[in-house]
Amino acid sequence: MQPPPRKVKESQQVKLVFSEQHSKLQTKQHQDTELLEEIRSFSKHRAAIEKEYAQVSKNSTIIVHY
């Protein structure tokens, strides 16, 4: 007796589905990593601007009080 050919096809189908899901997860992870990098870059840039603004505001306040 031969095993039913369905089992082989099912096994191949499961491997294919797994491969597709793995590929989609890798793509999603790459996109999420890029987004996080953009958020990090934006946050650093914003912090630098806020720091500069605070220093200018502090110097302006000191000048106004004298």
Predicted model as a PDB file, atoms N, CA, C, CB and O in Angstrom, pLDDT in the B-factor column:
MODEL        1                                                                  
ATOM      1  N   MET A   1       0.815  -1.182   0.000  1.00 63.00           N  
ATOM      2  CA  MET A   1       0.000   0.000   0.000  1.00 63.00           C  
ATOM      3  C   MET A   1       0.867   1.258   0.000  1.00 63.00           C  
ATOM      4  CB  MET A   1      -0.932  -0.009   1.195  1.00 63.00           C  
ATOM      5  O   MET A   1       1.917   1.316   0.641  1.00 63.00           O  
ATOM      6  N   GLN A   2       0.411   2.224  -0.712  1.00 59.00           N  
ATOM      7  CA  GLN A   2       1.112   3.503  -0.769  1.00 59.00           C  
ATOM      8  C   GLN A   2       0.383   4.506   0.134  1.00 59.00           C  
ATOM      9  CB  GLN A   2       1.199   4.033  -2.243  1.00 59.00           C  
ATOM     10  O   GLN A   2      -0.842   4.472   0.259  1.00 59.00           O  
ATOM     11  N   PRO A   3       1.153   5.390   0.756  1.00 60.00           N  
ATOM     12  CA  PRO A   3       0.476   6.414   1.561  1.00 60.00           C  
ATOM     13  C   PRO A   3      -0.320   7.348   0.654  1.00 60.00           C  
ATOM     14  CB  PRO A   3       1.501   7.222   2.405  1.00 60.00           C  
ATOM     15  O   PRO A   3       0.039   7.552  -0.506  1.00 60.00           O  
ATOM     16  N   PRO A   4      -1.360   7.893   1.168  1.00 61.00           N  
ATOM     17  CA  PRO A   4      -2.157   8.795   0.322  1.00 61.00           C  
ATOM     18  C   PRO A   4      -1.327  10.016  -0.089  1.00 61.00           C  
ATOM     19  CB  PRO A   4      -3.444   9.247   1.066  1.00 61.00           C  
ATOM     20  O   PRO A   4      -0.609  10.585   0.733  1.00 61.00           O  
ATOM     21  N   PRO A   5      -1.424  10.403  -1.321  1.00 59.00           N  
ATOM     22  CA  PRO A   5      -0.636  11.549  -1.797  1.00 59.00           C  
ATOM     23  C   PRO A   5      -1.024  12.870  -1.129  1.00 59.00           C  
ATOM     24  CB  PRO A   5      -0.790  11.684  -3.294  1.00 59.00           C  
ATOM     25  O   PRO A   5      -0.261  13.835  -1.161  1.00 59.00           O  
ATOM     26  N   ARG A   6      -2.205  12.906  -0.531  1.00 64.00           N  
ATOM     27  CA  ARG A   6      -2.638  14.133   0.137  1.00 64.00           C  
ATOM     28  C   ARG A   6      -1.678  14.564   1.232  1.00 64.00           C  
ATOM     29  CB  ARG A   6      -4.018  13.947   0.719  1.00 64.00           C  
ATOM     30  O   ARG A   6      -1.434  15.759   1.403  1.00 64.00           O  
ATOM     31  N   LYS A   7      -1.134  13.623   1.970  1.00 67.00           N  
ATOM     32  CA  LYS A   7      -0.242  13.957   3.072  1.00 67.00           C  
ATOM     33  C   LYS A   7       0.995  14.694   2.577  1.00 67.00           C  
ATOM     34  CB  LYS A   7       0.166  12.697   3.822  1.00 67.00           C  
ATOM     35  O   LYS A   7       1.457  15.641   3.213  1.00 67.00           O  
ATOM     36  N   VAL A   8       1.515  14.268   1.472  1.00 69.00           N  
ATOM     37  CA  VAL A   8       2.677  14.943   0.894  1.00 69.00           C  
ATOM     38  C   VAL A   8       2.281  16.353   0.472  1.00 69.00           C  
ATOM     39  CB  VAL A   8       3.242  14.144  -0.316  1.00 69.00           C  
ATOM     40  O   VAL A   8       2.997  17.317   0.745  1.00 69.00           O  
ATOM     41  N   LYS A   9       1.170  16.461  -0.175  1.00 88.00           N  
ATOM     42  CA  LYS A   9       0.701  17.780  -0.604  1.00 88.00           C  
ATOM     43  C   LYS A   9       0.416  18.671   0.599  1.00 88.00           C  
ATOM     44  CB  LYS A   9      -0.557  17.648  -1.474  1.00 88.00           C  
ATOM     45  O   LYS A   9       0.738  19.859   0.586  1.00 88.00           O  
ATOM     46  N   GLU A  10      -0.185  18.102   1.631  1.00 87.00           N  
ATOM     47  CA  GLU A  10      -0.463  18.890   2.831  1.00 87.00           C  
ATOM     48  C   GLU A  10       0.827  19.373   3.467  1.00 87.00           C  
ATOM     49  CB  GLU A  10      -1.272  18.072   3.838  1.00 87.00           C  
ATOM     50  O   GLU A  10       0.919  20.519   3.908  1.00 87.00           O  
ATOM     51  N   SER A  11       1.816  18.504   3.513  1.00 88.00           N  
ATOM     52  CA  SER A  11       3.109  18.880   4.073  1.00 88.00           C  
ATOM     53  C   SER A  11       3.743  20.004   3.264  1.00 88.00           C  
ATOM     54  CB  SER A  11       4.046  17.668   4.120  1.00 88.00           C  
ATOM     55  O   SER A  11       4.266  20.964   3.829  1.00 88.00           O  
ATOM     56  N   GLN A  12       3.694  19.886   1.973  1.00 91.00           N  
ATOM     57  CA  GLN A  12       4.240  20.934   1.111  1.00 91.00           C  
ATOM     58  C   GLN A  12       3.453  22.230   1.257  1.00 91.00           C  
ATOM     59  CB  GLN A  12       4.236  20.480  -0.350  1.00 91.00           C  
ATOM     60  O   GLN A  12       4.021  23.322   1.240  1.00 91.00           O  
ATOM     61  N   GLN A  13       2.157  22.095   1.399  1.00 92.00           N  
ATOM     62  CA  GLN A  13       1.318  23.269   1.554  1.00 92.00           C  
ATOM     63  C   GLN A  13       1.622  23.973   2.876  1.00 92.00           C  
ATOM     64  CB  GLN A  13      -0.163  22.882   1.479  1.00 92.00           C  
ATOM     65  O   GLN A  13       1.685  25.201   2.928  1.00 92.00           O  
ATOM     66  N   VAL A  14       1.808  23.199   3.936  1.00 93.00           N  
ATOM     67  CA  VAL A  14       2.140  23.780   5.236  1.00 93.00           C  
ATOM     68  C   VAL A  14       3.481  24.501   5.151  1.00 93.00           C  
ATOM     69  CB  VAL A  14       2.177  22.689   6.335  1.00 93.00           C  
ATOM     70  O   VAL A  14       3.629  25.601   5.684  1.00 93.00           O  
ATOM     71  N   LYS A  15       4.450  23.894   4.492  1.00 94.00           N  
ATOM     72  CA  LYS A  15       5.763  24.528   4.321  1.00 94.00           C  
ATOM     73  C   LYS A  15       5.635  25.833   3.539  1.00 94.00           C  
ATOM     74  CB  LYS A  15       6.737  23.572   3.602  1.00 94.00           C  
ATOM     75  O   LYS A  15       6.278  26.828   3.871  1.00 94.00           O  
ATOM     76  N   LEU A  16       4.808  25.822   2.509  1.00 95.00           N  
ATOM     77  CA  LEU A  16       4.603  27.018   1.700  1.00 95.00           C  
ATOM     78  C   LEU A  16       3.945  28.121   2.527  1.00 95.00           C  
ATOM     79  CB  LEU A  16       3.746  26.691   0.468  1.00 95.00           C  
ATOM     80  O   LEU A  16       4.378  29.273   2.487  1.00 95.00           O  
ATOM     81  N   VAL A  17       2.913  27.773   3.265  1.00 96.00           N  
ATOM     82  CA  VAL A  17       2.228  28.758   4.103  1.00 96.00           C  
ATOM     83  C   VAL A  17       3.186  29.314   5.157  1.00 96.00           C  
ATOM     84  CB  VAL A  17       0.988  28.127   4.783  1.00 96.00           C  
ATOM     85  O   VAL A  17       3.217  30.521   5.399  1.00 96.00           O  
ATOM     86  N   PHE A  18       3.959  28.441   5.773  1.00 97.00           N  
ATOM     87  CA  PHE A  18       4.941  28.874   6.771  1.00 97.00           C  
ATOM     88  C   PHE A  18       5.948  29.830   6.146  1.00 97.00           C  
ATOM     89  CB  PHE A  18       5.668  27.661   7.382  1.00 97.00           C  
ATOM     90  O   PHE A  18       6.282  30.860   6.732  1.00 97.00           O  
ATOM     91  N   SER A  19       6.424  29.490   4.970  1.00 97.00           N  
ATOM     92  CA  SER A  19       7.397  30.331   4.274  1.00 97.00           C  
ATOM     93  C   SER A  19       6.808  31.706   3.965  1.00 97.00           C  
ATOM     94  CB  SER A  19       7.862  29.650   2.978  1.00 97.00           C  
ATOM     95  O   SER A  19       7.471  32.727   4.148  1.00 97.00           O  
ATOM     96  N   GLU A  20       5.575  31.726   3.500  1.00 97.00           N  
ATOM     97  CA  GLU A  20       4.908  32.998   3.200  1.00 97.00           C  
ATOM     98  C   GLU A  20       4.730  33.843   4.458  1.00 97.00           C  
ATOM     99  CB  GLU A  20       3.547  32.745   2.546  1.00 97.00           C  
ATOM    100  O   GLU A  20       4.978  35.048   4.442  1.00 97.00           O  
ATOM    101  N   GLN A  21       4.302  33.210   5.539  1.00 98.00           N  
ATOM    102  CA  GLN A  21       4.115  33.933   6.798  1.00 98.00           C  
ATOM    103  C   GLN A  21       5.442  34.460   7.328  1.00 98.00           C  
ATOM    104  CB  GLN A  21       3.455  33.027   7.843  1.00 98.00           C  
ATOM    105  O   GLN A  21       5.522  35.584   7.823  1.00 98.00           O  
ATOM    106  N   HIS A  22       6.465  33.649   7.220  1.00 98.00           N  
ATOM    107  CA  HIS A  22       7.795  34.065   7.673  1.00 98.00           C  
ATOM    108  C   HIS A  22       8.275  35.276   6.881  1.00 98.00           C  
ATOM    109  CB  HIS A  22       8.803  32.906   7.537  1.00 98.00           C  
ATOM    110  O   HIS A  22       8.823  36.222   7.447  1.00 98.00           O  
ATOM    111  N   SER A  23       8.068  35.237   5.590  1.00 98.00           N  
ATOM    112  CA  SER A  23       8.450  36.353   4.726  1.00 98.00           C  
ATOM    113  C   SER A  23       7.682  37.626   5.093  1.00 98.00           C  
ATOM    114  CB  SER A  23       8.203  35.994   3.254  1.00 98.00           C  
ATOM    115  O   SER A  23       8.258  38.711   5.159  1.00 98.00           O  
ATOM    116  N   LYS A  24       6.386  37.480   5.331  1.00 98.00           N  
ATOM    117  CA  LYS A  24       5.570  38.633   5.720  1.00 98.00           C  
ATOM    118  C   LYS A  24       6.021  39.202   7.069  1.00 98.00           C  
ATOM    119  CB  LYS A  24       4.087  38.237   5.786  1.00 98.00           C  
ATOM    120  O   LYS A  24       6.056  40.418   7.254  1.00 98.00           O  
ATOM    121  N   LEU A  25       6.363  38.319   8.003  1.00 98.00           N  
ATOM    122  CA  LEU A  25       6.836  38.775   9.305  1.00 98.00           C  
ATOM    123  C   LEU A  25       8.167  39.509   9.190  1.00 98.00           C  
ATOM    124  CB  LEU A  25       6.973  37.595  10.257  1.00 98.00           C  
ATOM    125  O   LEU A  25       8.388  40.509   9.873  1.00 98.00           O  
ATOM    126  N   GLN A  26       9.046  39.020   8.335  1.00 98.00           N  
ATOM    127  CA  GLN A  26      10.322  39.699   8.131  1.00 98.00           C  
ATOM    128  C   GLN A  26      10.106  41.085   7.532  1.00 98.00           C  
ATOM    129  CB  GLN A  26      11.236  38.864   7.224  1.00 98.00           C  
ATOM    130  O   GLN A  26      10.755  42.049   7.937  1.00 98.00           O  
ATOM    131  N   THR A  27       9.200  41.182   6.573  1.00 98.00           N  
ATOM    132  CA  THR A  27       8.889  42.473   5.959  1.00 98.00           C  
ATOM    133  C   THR A  27       8.310  43.430   6.992  1.00 98.00           C  
ATOM    134  CB  THR A  27       7.905  42.294   4.789  1.00 98.00           C  
ATOM    135  O   THR A  27       8.693  44.598   7.053  1.00 98.00           O  
ATOM    136  N   LYS A  28       7.393  42.929   7.796  1.00 98.00           N  
ATOM    137  CA  LYS A  28       6.774  43.754   8.840  1.00 98.00           C  
ATOM    138  C   LYS A  28       7.818  44.207   9.853  1.00 98.00           C  
ATOM    139  CB  LYS A  28       5.646  42.977   9.551  1.00 98.00           C  
ATOM    140  O   LYS A  28       7.816  45.366  10.268  1.00 98.00           O  
ATOM    141  N   GLN A  29       8.699  43.314  10.250  1.00 98.00           N  
ATOM    142  CA  GLN A  29       9.746  43.664  11.210  1.00 98.00           C  
ATOM    143  C   GLN A  29      10.658  44.745  10.620  1.00 98.00           C  
ATOM    144  CB  GLN A  29      10.573  42.408  11.601  1.00 98.00           C  
ATOM    145  O   GLN A  29      11.050  45.678  11.322  1.00 98.00           O  
ATOM    146  N   HIS A  30      10.989  44.623   9.358  1.00 98.00           N  
ATOM    147  CA  HIS A  30      11.845  45.620   8.701  1.00 98.00           C  
ATOM    148  C   HIS A  30      11.151  46.982   8.677  1.00 98.00           C  
ATOM    149  CB  HIS A  30      12.199  45.171   7.257  1.00 98.00           C  
ATOM    150  O   HIS A  30      11.775  48.004   8.963  1.00 98.00           O  
ATOM    151  N   GLN A  31       9.872  46.997   8.340  1.00 98.00           N  
ATOM    152  CA  GLN A  31       9.112  48.251   8.314  1.00 98.00           C  
ATOM    153  C   GLN A  31       9.024  48.860   9.708  1.00 98.00           C  
ATOM    154  CB  GLN A  31       7.698  48.016   7.751  1.00 98.00           C  
ATOM    155  O   GLN A  31       9.182  50.071   9.868  1.00 98.00           O  
ATOM    156  N   ASP A  32       8.775  48.034  10.711  1.00 98.00           N  
ATOM    157  CA  ASP A  32       8.690  48.528  12.083  1.00 98.00           C  
ATOM    158  C   ASP A  32      10.024  49.077  12.554  1.00 98.00           C  
ATOM    159  CB  ASP A  32       8.224  47.423  13.018  1.00 98.00           C  
ATOM    160  O   ASP A  32      10.073  50.085  13.259  1.00 98.00           O  
ATOM    161  N   THR A  33      11.102  48.418  12.167  1.00 98.00           N  
ATOM    162  CA  THR A  33      12.437  48.886  12.536  1.00 98.00           C  
ATOM    163  C   THR A  33      12.720  50.243  11.902  1.00 98.00           C  
ATOM    164  CB  THR A  33      13.507  47.863  12.110  1.00 98.00           C  
ATOM    165  O   THR A  33      13.263  51.135  12.553  1.00 98.00           O  
ATOM    166  N   GLU A  34      12.354  50.398  10.643  1.00 98.00           N  
ATOM    167  CA  GLU A  34      12.542  51.690   9.972  1.00 98.00           C  
ATOM    168  C   GLU A  34      11.710  52.780  10.643  1.00 98.00           C  
ATOM    169  CB  GLU A  34      12.167  51.583   8.482  1.00 98.00           C  
ATOM    170  O   GLU A  34      12.189  53.897  10.835  1.00 98.00           O  
ATOM    171  N   LEU A  35      10.474  52.461  10.997  1.00 98.00           N  
ATOM    172  CA  LEU A  35       9.613  53.432  11.666  1.00 98.00           C  
ATOM    173  C   LEU A  35      10.209  53.849  13.003  1.00 98.00           C  
ATOM    174  CB  LEU A  35       8.206  52.855  11.870  1.00 98.00           C  
ATOM    175  O   LEU A  35      10.239  55.037  13.324  1.00 98.00           O  
ATOM    176  N   LEU A  36      10.681  52.888  13.782  1.00 98.00           N  
ATOM    177  CA  LEU A  36      11.287  53.215  15.068  1.00 98.00           C  
ATOM    178  C   LEU A  36      12.534  54.076  14.895  1.00 98.00           C  
ATOM    179  CB  LEU A  36      11.635  51.938  15.826  1.00 98.00           C  
ATOM    180  O   LEU A  36      12.783  54.973  15.700  1.00 98.00           O  
ATOM    181  N   GLU A  37      13.305  53.817  13.870  1.00 98.00           N  
ATOM    182  CA  GLU A  37      14.494  54.625  13.594  1.00 98.00           C  
ATOM    183  C   GLU A  37      14.093  56.058  13.239  1.00 98.00           C  
ATOM    184  CB  GLU A  37      15.322  54.000  12.448  1.00 98.00           C  
ATOM    185  O   GLU A  37      14.736  57.012  13.675  1.00 98.00           O  
ATOM    186  N   GLU A  38      13.040  56.201  12.455  1.00 98.00           N  
ATOM    187  CA  GLU A  38      12.548  57.537  12.114  1.00 98.00           C  
ATOM    188  C   GLU A  38      12.038  58.266  13.352  1.00 98.00           C  
ATOM    189  CB  GLU A  38      11.435  57.445  11.063  1.00 98.00           C  
ATOM    190  O   GLU A  38      12.287  59.461  13.508  1.00 98.00           O  
ATOM    191  N   ILE A  39      11.336  57.569  14.226  1.00 98.00           N  
ATOM    192  CA  ILE A  39      10.838  58.178  15.462  1.00 98.00           C  
ATOM    193  C   ILE A  39      12.007  58.592  16.346  1.00 98.00           C  
ATOM    194  CB  ILE A  39       9.908  57.201  16.220  1.00 98.00           C  
ATOM    195  O   ILE A  39      11.985  59.671  16.939  1.00 98.00           O  
ATOM    196  N   ARG A  40      13.037  57.736  16.440  1.00 98.00           N  
ATOM    197  CA  ARG A  40      14.213  58.056  17.243  1.00 98.00           C  
ATOM    198  C   ARG A  40      14.915  59.298  16.694  1.00 98.00           C  
ATOM    199  CB  ARG A  40      15.185  56.863  17.274  1.00 98.00           C  
ATOM    200  O   ARG A  40      15.299  60.186  17.456  1.00 98.00           O  
ATOM    201  N   SER A  41      15.079  59.356  15.387  1.00 98.00           N  
ATOM    202  CA  SER A  41      15.728  60.494  14.751  1.00 98.00           C  
ATOM    203  C   SER A  41      14.917  61.774  14.985  1.00 98.00           C  
ATOM    204  CB  SER A  41      15.904  60.236  13.241  1.00 98.00           C  
ATOM    205  O   SER A  41      15.473  62.822  15.314  1.00 98.00           O  
ATOM    206  N   PHE A  42      13.604  61.672  14.811  1.00 98.00           N  
ATOM    207  CA  PHE A  42      12.729  62.824  15.043  1.00 98.00           C  
ATOM    208  C   PHE A  42      12.831  63.307  16.484  1.00 98.00           C  
ATOM    209  CB  PHE A  42      11.275  62.469  14.711  1.00 98.00           C  
ATOM    210  O   PHE A  42      12.918  64.510  16.734  1.00 98.00           O  
ATOM    211  N   SER A  43      12.820  62.374  17.433  1.00 98.00           N  
ATOM    212  CA  SER A  43      12.879  62.724  18.846  1.00 98.00           C  
ATOM    213  C   SER A  43      14.195  63.409  19.191  1.00 98.00           C  
ATOM    214  CB  SER A  43      12.694  61.480  19.707  1.00 98.00           C  
ATOM    215  O   SER A  43      14.212  64.382  19.945  1.00 98.00           O  
ATOM    216  N   LYS A  44      15.303  62.902  18.641  1.00 98.00           N  
ATOM    217  CA  LYS A  44      16.600  63.526  18.889  1.00 98.00           C  
ATOM    218  C   LYS A  44      16.634  64.943  18.324  1.00 98.00           C  
ATOM    219  CB  LYS A  44      17.729  62.683  18.275  1.00 98.00           C  
ATOM    220  O   LYS A  44      17.129  65.867  18.972  1.00 98.00           O  
ATOM    221  N   HIS A  45      16.108  65.106  17.121  1.00 98.00           N  
ATOM    222  CA  HIS A  45      16.082  66.426  16.484  1.00 98.00           C  
ATOM    223  C   HIS A  45      15.197  67.388  17.281  1.00 98.00           C  
ATOM    224  CB  HIS A  45      15.576  66.315  15.024  1.00 98.00           C  
ATOM    225  O   HIS A  45      15.559  68.544  17.498  1.00 98.00           O  
ATOM    226  N   ARG A  46      14.051  66.902  17.708  1.00 98.00           N  
ATOM    227  CA  ARG A  46      13.139  67.737  18.492  1.00 98.00           C  
ATOM    228  C   ARG A  46      13.768  68.130  19.823  1.00 98.00           C  
ATOM    229  CB  ARG A  46      11.812  67.004  18.732  1.00 98.00           C  
ATOM    230  O   ARG A  46      13.640  69.276  20.254  1.00 98.00           O  
ATOM    231  N   ALA A  47      14.446  67.187  20.480  1.00 98.00           N  
ATOM    232  CA  ALA A  47      15.101  67.482  21.754  1.00 98.00           C  
ATOM    233  C   ALA A  47      16.173  68.548  21.572  1.00 98.00           C  
ATOM    234  CB  ALA A  47      15.717  66.208  22.355  1.00 98.00           C  
ATOM    235  O   ALA A  47      16.320  69.430  22.418  1.00 98.00           O  
ATOM    236  N   ALA A  48      16.919  68.474  20.481  1.00 97.00           N  
ATOM    237  CA  ALA A  48      17.961  69.479  20.223  1.00 97.00           C  
ATOM    238  C   ALA A  48      17.330  70.854  20.019  1.00 97.00           C  
ATOM    239  CB  ALA A  48      18.805  69.088  18.982  1.00 97.00           C  
ATOM    240  O   ALA A  48      17.840  71.856  20.521  1.00 97.00           O  
ATOM    241  N   ILE A  49      16.232  70.899  19.288  1.00 97.00           N  
ATOM    242  CA  ILE A  49      15.541  72.178  19.065  1.00 97.00           C  
ATOM    243  C   ILE A  49      15.004  72.735  20.385  1.00 97.00           C  
ATOM    244  CB  ILE A  49      14.382  72.000  18.049  1.00 97.00           C  
ATOM    245  O   ILE A  49      15.141  73.927  20.660  1.00 97.00           O  
ATOM    246  N   GLU A  50      14.393  71.869  21.199  1.00 97.00           N  
ATOM    247  CA  GLU A  50      13.847  72.312  22.482  1.00 97.00           C  
ATOM    248  C   GLU A  50      14.955  72.792  23.422  1.00 97.00           C  
ATOM    249  CB  GLU A  50      13.054  71.177  23.142  1.00 97.00           C  
ATOM    250  O   GLU A  50      14.773  73.760  24.160  1.00 97.00           O  
ATOM    251  N   LYS A  51      16.090  72.118  23.392  1.00 96.00           N  
ATOM    252  CA  LYS A  51      17.222  72.525  24.234  1.00 96.00           C  
ATOM    253  C   LYS A  51      17.724  73.903  23.803  1.00 96.00           C  
ATOM    254  CB  LYS A  51      18.372  71.481  24.156  1.00 96.00           C  
ATOM    255  O   LYS A  51      17.977  74.770  24.639  1.00 96.00           O  
ATOM    256  N   GLU A  52      17.864  74.091  22.509  1.00 95.00           N  
ATOM    257  CA  GLU A  52      18.307  75.390  21.988  1.00 95.00           C  
ATOM    258  C   GLU A  52      17.301  76.477  22.349  1.00 95.00           C  
ATOM    259  CB  GLU A  52      18.499  75.329  20.456  1.00 95.00           C  
ATOM    260  O   GLU A  52      17.687  77.571  22.759  1.00 95.00           O  
ATOM    261  N   TYR A  53      16.022  76.180  22.199  1.00 94.00           N  
ATOM    262  CA  TYR A  53      14.975  77.146  22.536  1.00 94.00           C  
ATOM    263  C   TYR A  53      15.028  77.501  24.018  1.00 94.00           C  
ATOM    264  CB  TYR A  53      13.586  76.587  22.173  1.00 94.00           C  
ATOM    265  O   TYR A  53      14.885  78.666  24.387  1.00 94.00           O  
ATOM    266  N   ALA A  54      15.235  76.497  24.865  1.00 92.00           N  
ATOM    267  CA  ALA A  54      15.304  76.746  26.307  1.00 92.00           C  
ATOM    268  C   ALA A  54      16.496  77.625  26.650  1.00 92.00           C  
ATOM    269  CB  ALA A  54      15.387  75.425  27.079  1.00 92.00           C  
ATOM    270  O   ALA A  54      16.382  78.515  27.493  1.00 92.00           O  
ATOM    271  N   GLN A  55      17.636  77.392  26.012  1.00 91.00           N  
ATOM    272  CA  GLN A  55      18.814  78.213  26.277  1.00 91.00           C  
ATOM    273  C   GLN A  55      18.593  79.650  25.832  1.00 91.00           C  
ATOM    274  CB  GLN A  55      20.038  77.631  25.576  1.00 91.00           C  
ATOM    275  O   GLN A  55      18.966  80.586  26.539  1.00 91.00           O  
ATOM    276  N   VAL A  56      17.990  79.828  24.664  1.00 89.00           N  
ATOM    277  CA  VAL A  56      17.704  81.180  24.166  1.00 89.00           C  
ATOM    278  C   VAL A  56      16.703  81.871  25.087  1.00 89.00           C  
ATOM    279  CB  VAL A  56      17.157  81.130  22.713  1.00 89.00           C  
ATOM    280  O   VAL A  56      16.858  83.049  25.409  1.00 89.00           O  
ATOM    281  N   SER A  57      15.682  81.137  25.507  1.00 86.00           N  
ATOM    282  CA  SER A  57      14.673  81.712  26.409  1.00 86.00           C  
ATOM    283  C   SER A  57      15.305  82.103  27.741  1.00 86.00           C  
ATOM    284  CB  SER A  57      13.518  80.712  26.642  1.00 86.00           C  
ATOM    285  O   SER A  57      15.000  83.161  28.291  1.00 86.00           O  
ATOM    286  N   LYS A  58      16.181  81.252  28.255  1.00 83.00           N  
ATOM    287  CA  LYS A  58      16.850  81.540  29.521  1.00 83.00           C  
ATOM    288  C   LYS A  58      17.712  82.788  29.375  1.00 83.00           C  
ATOM    289  CB  LYS A  58      17.709  80.336  29.978  1.00 83.00           C  
ATOM    290  O   LYS A  58      17.687  83.654  30.250  1.00 83.00           O  
ATOM    291  N   ASN A  59      18.466  82.896  28.300  1.00 80.00           N  
ATOM    292  CA  ASN A  59      19.314  84.073  28.087  1.00 80.00           C  
ATOM    293  C   ASN A  59      18.460  85.316  27.903  1.00 80.00           C  
ATOM    294  CB  ASN A  59      20.229  83.873  26.866  1.00 80.00           C  
ATOM    295  O   ASN A  59      18.830  86.386  28.388  1.00 80.00           O  
ATOM    296  N   SER A  60      17.331  85.208  27.217  1.00 78.00           N  
ATOM    297  CA  SER A  60      16.448  86.348  27.024  1.00 78.00           C  
ATOM    298  C   SER A  60      15.851  86.780  28.356  1.00 78.00           C  
ATOM    299  CB  SER A  60      15.334  86.009  26.019  1.00 78.00           C  
ATOM    300  O   SER A  60      15.702  87.979  28.592  1.00 78.00           O  
ATOM    301  N   THR A  61      15.515  85.867  29.213  1.00 70.00           N  
ATOM    302  CA  THR A  61      14.947  86.187  30.517  1.00 70.00           C  
ATOM    303  C   THR A  61      15.980  86.879  31.381  1.00 70.00           C  
ATOM    304  CB  THR A  61      14.430  84.924  31.211  1.00 70.00           C  
ATOM    305  O   THR A  61      15.652  87.834  32.085  1.00 70.00           O  
ATOM    306  N   ILE A  62      17.204  86.425  31.346  1.00 66.00           N  
ATOM    307  CA  ILE A  62      18.258  87.053  32.132  1.00 66.00           C  
ATOM    308  C   ILE A  62      18.480  88.469  31.662  1.00 66.00           C  
ATOM    309  CB  ILE A  62      19.559  86.254  32.045  1.00 66.00           C  
ATOM    310  O   ILE A  62      18.650  89.361  32.494  1.00 66.00           O  
ATOM    311  N   ILE A  63      18.486  88.717  30.375  1.00 63.00           N  
ATOM    312  CA  ILE A  63      18.705  90.052  29.819  1.00 63.00           C  
ATOM    313  C   ILE A  63      17.546  90.974  30.185  1.00 63.00           C  
ATOM    314  CB  ILE A  63      18.872  89.984  28.286  1.00 63.00           C  
ATOM    315  O   ILE A  63      17.778  92.143  30.496  1.00 63.00           O  
ATOM    316  N   VAL A  64      16.329  90.497  30.159  1.00 58.00           N  
ATOM    317  CA  VAL A  64      15.154  91.311  30.467  1.00 58.00           C  
ATOM    318  C   VAL A  64      15.159  91.728  31.928  1.00 58.00           C  
ATOM    319  CB  VAL A  64      13.867  90.547  30.141  1.00 58.00           C  
ATOM    320  O   VAL A  64      14.753  92.849  32.236  1.00 58.00           O  
ATOM    321  N   HIS A  65      15.605  90.869  32.839  1.00 56.00           N  
ATOM    322  CA  HIS A  65      15.591  91.190  34.252  1.00 56.00           C  
ATOM    323  C   HIS A  65      16.651  92.205  34.640  1.00 56.00           C  
ATOM    324  CB  HIS A  65      15.773  89.948  35.050  1.00 56.00           C  
ATOM    325  O   HIS A  65      16.530  92.810  35.706  1.00 56.00           O  
ATOM    326  N   TYR A  66      17.666  92.421  33.851  1.00 54.00           N  
ATOM    327  CA  TYR A  66      18.714  93.391  34.203  1.00 54.00           C  
ATOM    328  C   TYR A  66      18.441  94.724  33.663  1.00 54.00           C  
ATOM    329  CB  TYR A  66      20.036  92.947  33.725  1.00 54.00           C  
ATOM    330  O   TYR A  66      19.228  95.647  33.872  1.00 54.00           O  
TER     331      TYR A  66                                                      
ENDMDL                                                                          
END                                                                             
